[in-house]
Amino acid sequence: MLEKCPRHALFQPRIQFWAKNRSKWRSPNGAICIKYFIQSPLIKKSILALTPDFPYFSSMKKIPLILILAFGPLFSFAQQKLNKDEQKLIELIDKNYQETVALLEEVININSGSLNKEGVREVGRVFEREFHKIGFQTEWVEVPAEVNRAGHFVATRKGNKGKKLFLIGHIDTVFEKDMPFTPFTWLNDSTATGQGANDMKGGDVLVFASLKALHELGMLDDRTVTVYFMGDEESSGDNELSRRDFIERSKSHDIALGYETAQGFNTVTVARRGSSGWTLKTSGRQSHSSGVFREGVGYGAIYEAARILTEFQEELAGEQYLTFNPGQIIGGSDISYDKITGKGEALGKTNIVAREAYVTGDLRFLGEEQKERTRAKMQEIVDRNLNQTDAEITFRDGIPSMSPREENYELAAILNQVSLDMGLGEVKPGDPGSRGAADIAYVADILPGLDGLGASGRGAHAPGETINMKQFPDLIKRNTILLYRLTR
C-alpha cells in the first residue's frame, strides 16, 4: 500500500538521512533507541507527510506502529549491502556488547605502565583467559633481562585459507604506578574515561571482540591469525632486543593491521612517522655570575643549551613531517639524571655560572633520509659553541617510520568499501604527519598494512584520557567485517 502512496518519494532522502545519523539514535549499548529516532524533526515530518489522513498516528503510543510500517526498511538499509554471514556478525557484536564493555573496564582498571611489569603481565593474563575461550593458543614472550620490561602477549590460530593476518596492539600505558590512577568511569552516555582507554586498551578489546564474533560463527576455522600485544610500546628498554621476536613472527603473514587510536570513522593510517631520541650535554666554566659573558668566564652551560635549542627551532622547524621536542632540561653547578626513571636533580645558585646542563628529546620523521639529514643539521648547530662552553649530542634509534606503499592504499580501499557497505561513510587515508610512531612500523617493510583501526577518543597520554563509546560498537563491527573479507 505504501508503494502506491504519492508521498513514497520521500523515502529516498530519509534513507540517506538515516544512514548518516543512525549513531544519534543509539543507546550506550549500541541498540537503536526509538525515542531518539522519532524525536528527529525530519523523521517526524516524514511520518506526518505519509499519514495526513490518519490523525490517530500522531499519538505517541501509535508511533512505533507507523515506524514499523513506514520506516522498517531504514533499519536494515545500512546492512543491505552485507551478505548474510556479515549481517550475522553485526548482530552478534550487539549481542556480545555488554561483555565487551565489561572486559574493557576490567583491563583499564589494571595499572599497566610500561615499568609496572606485574601490571602488564596481569593484563596479559586477562587476555590469555579470554583468547583461550575462543580457540587461540597463547604464550607470554619473555624479553632479555637487560631490557627490563615485562614481555609481550601472543595469541595464535593457524590454518590454510584466506590471508594470514598479523594483528598488533599493546597492553602497556604511559601511566606508571606512582601516578594518580584513573579507573574506568562513564562521563556520559557516549564517553568514558580511564588510563589507556583509547591508547590502547580500547583497541585491544576491539580486536578481541571482532575475533570472538568470527569464532562463534565458525568463520576463523582453518584461518591463520596472530595477535601480538606488546608490553613495552610506550617505553622500551631496548627496541632491537624487544622487537626481535615480533619482527620474526610477522614474516609468515600476509597483512599487518594495527589498532592504535582511530581518528574517527573517516580516516585510516597508511603511513606513520618514526621516532628516535637524542641527548644533549653542555658544559661551561663555573664562576661567579658577575663575570658572565666576559672572555675569561663565558656563557655557561645553560646559555649554551638554550642557544642550541633556539637554533634547532629557528633552522629546522616547519619542514613537513618533521618534529623535534626537548622533553626535559636540567642545569646547574652539579646535576644527576636517572635514565631508567626519568628523574633528575640539579644543584646550583643564582650567583654561579652553570657548569652542566642536560637535555633529552625526541625526533619524529618520515623516512630514513629525513631522519639522517636532520641529525646532520642538529650536529652542525651543536658544534657552534659559545665562548668557554662545549656541547655534545648523541642520537638513539627508536621506532622506524611506516612509509606509504601502494599495497597500504589498496587495503585502505577495501576498508573504505566495507564502511560504505555498512552505511558508515567514506574512509580516506590520513596525513602521515598527524600520527606518531607505532609498532607496525617495525614490520612495514615486510608486510602491507593499515593502522589507526582501534578505539577513538581524546586526551591520550594525559589525565582524563577518554574513549568514544558511541563510536566504539560501530568500529568493532567495521573491523569485524574487514577481517571477515580479508580471510575469505
Secondary structure, 3 states (H helix, E strand, C coil): CHHHCHHHHHHHHHHHHHHHHHHHHECCCCCECHHHHHHCHHHHHHHHHHCCCCHHHHCCCCHHHHHHHHHHHHHHHCCCCCCHHHHHHHHHHHHCHHHHHHHHHHHHCCCCECCCHHHHHHHHHHHHHHHHHCCCEEEEECCCHHHCCCCEEEEEECCCEEEEEEEEEECCECCCCCCCCCCCEEEECCEEECCCHHHHHHHHHHHHHHHHHHHHCCCCCCEEEEEEEECCCCCCCCHHHHCHHHHHHHCCCCEEEECCCECCCCEEECCECEEEEEEEEEEECCCEHHHCCCCCCCCHHHHHHHHHHHHHHHHHCCCCCCEEEEEEEEEECEEEECCCCCCEEEECCCCECCCEEEEEEEEEECCHHHHHHHHHHHHHHHCCCCCCEEEEEEEEEEECCECCCHHHHHHHHHHHHHHHHCCCCCCEECCHHHCCCCHHHHHCCCCCEEECCCCECCCCCCCCCEEECCCHHHHHHHHHHHHHHHCC
